[in-house]
Structures are given as C-alpha cells and as structure tokens.
C-alpha cells in the first residue's frame, strides 16, 4: 500500500475543507482524522505515531508546521531554520540542532508566506530580506536566495509571554535582586539610559523590564523597526513602527522619520527599541533638548565601545565635526548598561557607567557597577564600584533618599569593588 507524504495528506485535507469558507479548528481536525483513516489505515505505524501525524497536519494548516512545538516551548528562546534540512534552537541558553526537518524546500517557502503575508510585507528574489513579528510577538527574520546560499533561512526570536519583567530577570540570575531598586531610581529620576550588548545578550528584555518603573502620568512614545516592546501597564502609550518602501521604492517610513514625528506628540519619554543608523542623531537631539529619561539599546562590546558606535551612527546622518558629535553624546546620555553572556550561556549585567561629560579629548565615564568573574570566568558577582556624581535629577524627582538607601543595602550585601 502506498504511503502518502505529509504534503500529500495536507493537500487532501485542504481539498476536503474546500466547502468551508473559514473552517474551525474542530472541522480541520475532523477532516484530518477522515483523511488519515481513509488513506493511511495501516500505513502510519502505531497509534502514537498517528496522533503525532494528526498534530503535524493541523499545525501545517493552522499553525507554523514543524516549528510549532518549539514556539510553544517556553524553554526555547530562538529558532533557526537553514533550508529544509536543518533546524537549530537555543534552549535554556544552549544552542543545539534538532531532529526535525521540513519535507521539502517548498514547505519552507509556504511557511514563510504564512508568516509574512499577514504583515503586509513582501519577500522574494528581488527583495530577499524581511523583518516582521508573529502573532505572539516573536520577531521573525527571513533571508532568501540568491542572498542566502543555503536556501531560505528563518530566524525567530521568542519573547517571554506577558512581557519581560524585573522579577523574571532576577529569577534568571541576570543581576542581583538588590540592583532593581537602584535601576528604579535611575529610571524614575529621568536619567537617559543606553543599554549595550551583543546579539541575544538580553538588551530588549532589560529595556522592557525597566519600563515597569515608568510612572502612570507619563506619556510614552516607543519607536521600533519591528514592534517587540510590551508595556501593558502603560496607559498613555503610543507605539510606532517603521515601514519598508513599496515595490516602486516609495513611501518608506524610517526610524529617523518617526523620532522627528514623536517630538510633535508631546512625549514625556521617547523609547527607541534599538539605534542602528542615522536616527541616533535625532534621538540624541531629543534627549538633550527637554526629553530626558529616554531609553534605547545598541550593539556594542562594552559601554565605551557603545559610545564609539554611537558616534559613527550620528555621523551617518549629520555633517558636523566629530567633536560636536561627542559633545552631543556627552550631554544626552547619562547612564550606560552593558550586558553579555558568560561561557555557560548565562546572561549577566557586566558593567554600569555614568557618563558625566566629554572634556574635548575623552568621555568622562564614572563606574557604578562592575562584574567580577571567578578565575575560570564562569561565574562571579556584580560589585558596586561607585555612586552617581550627578544627583540633581534624583533630587528633582524625589529619588535621592531611595537611591541612597538602595546603595546602602547593595553595599551591605555585596561589598564594594
């Protein structure tokens, strides 16, 4: 007896559902059961194997095919597809190859269409790269041939259900619980904070968690390439997202456009998911002209490296001397937080600096916290290295006493460096 492939069975199910304008989950399952019984009564192994085939067929129609089980697994934080034969996942901080594969490259393309079509975006040979997000908020990035030489490539970054919170970060060991009170004072004291780190170091997670300390009366504008931030507790919130150009190359809406537009929307704070290019200049101008307390992330290898990258980005969009850019950065950025991963895969806050000024030669950076590693570099602790020198905003916004108390608690528990 012939054994039908999953793709053939799927087509038979879809044919059977042709009479339904918008079939329910129950109707899809009923048709799947009919097809399996009719076409594979003795071809698909044990009862458990048939049950698994049943779920795979359903997810190929209503969900995201073989990726569905990883999207539903909370221990999986990233999913990487390379062509039809390779699927990797990051699970509990460890990257590994799975046993799952797609039946053909056509199934991968069908899945990409299923992901991208609802986003009103286009991806094809002429536009082979696209970013988007899934219904659950996960970020999806697609690269197609001829740019990709390995066939279609999908990368999905998952986010915690319900958004990232301080409680979840502390439970994950990213930093000591006593640091949360210090970070609260920095956010509520309207210090402009730039979070740096490598890919998947936890920048967006920390940014999302810091939003817990935004006050109810504040008006928050968020600006992102692909909306990921989840500020469910903020009522006066405006979320904006960039738009790619159409097929004629017109009507693109850039990060730069959105930051300029946000200045006319009476923001208390402007939060940029990640600065990547010339929009850095607009953000710094906003932060230094009355919109203190802005938050953003940037790729970088350290706090000081993040400032150098910021200089380059500003110069991409502004024809001004480097010294002027450095002066602008010195007046706009107050605190830098750098995150990284240990050799164990554990995410950690590695350093926190206060940027006090630019003296014409170098940035004046005052260390607040530094991570001391053990001899093997696998574990250590975040030690207090100093106190804020510019405390005016703490006093202006009623955070001075809370800050001093939080630092005393931290010093008593962990000592100073």
Secondary structure, 3 states (H helix, E strand, C coil): CCCCCHHHHHHHHHHHHHHCCCCCHHHHHHHHHHHHHHHCCCCCCCHHHHHHHHHHHHHHHHCCHHHHHHHCCCCEEEEEEECCCEEEEEECCEEEECCCCCCCHHHHHHHHHHHHHHHCCCCCCCCCEEEEECCCCCEEEEECCCCCCCCCEEEEECCCCCCCCHHHHHHCCCCCCCHHHHHHHHHHCCCCEEEEECCCCCHHHHHHHHHHHCCCCCCEEEEECCCCCCCCCCCCEEEEECECCCCCCCCCECHHHHHHHHCCCCCCEEEECCCCCCHHHHHHHHHCCCCCCCEEEEECCCHHHHHHHHHHHHHHHCCCCHHHHHHHHHHHCCEEEEEEECCCCCEEEEEEEEEEEECCCCEEEEEEEEEEECCCCCCEEEEECCCCCCCHHHHHCCCHHHHHHHHHHHHHHHCEC
